[in-house]
Amino acid sequence: MTIINTILWGAIIVWAIYEIIQYFRRKNAADELTNEEFKENMRKVQIVDVREKADFDAGHILGARNVPYTQLKQRMNELRKDTPIYLYDEKKAISSRASLYLKKNGYTQLYRLKNGYSKWDGKIKKSKY
């Protein structure tokens, strides 16, 4: 019984260490911006909503384009490497993963909306459908 317990505890510890490392990698992949900081340079950057199309159509930040995280690998070439990219999703979990993926692929000017779209207080656009 102690061998099984030791193996289980070892697996749990390895998993926890992996999750902690991933957390810090995602956190360091992009700088977080408050709503005010996000609004400051919106006209000079690429604003990318990484939520799925249905969520994007229900409402998105004015000027944003939709590149869902599930399609990022195929559509990454639509994003310029020489212009800052402002990423957001509903709360920031997906945009954190997206920023890590983009950083691995050579994008350096990456920023995330700190509290996500759910706390956005700026202009939005909704689809008419």
Buried (B, 14 or more C-beta within 10 A) or exposed (E): EEEEEEEEEEEEEEEEEEEEEEEEBBBEBBBBBEBEBBBEEBEEBBBBBBBBEEBBBEEBBEBBEBBBBEBBEEBBEEBEEEEBBBBBBBBBEBBBBBBBBBBEEEBEBBBBBBBBBEEBEEEEEEEEE
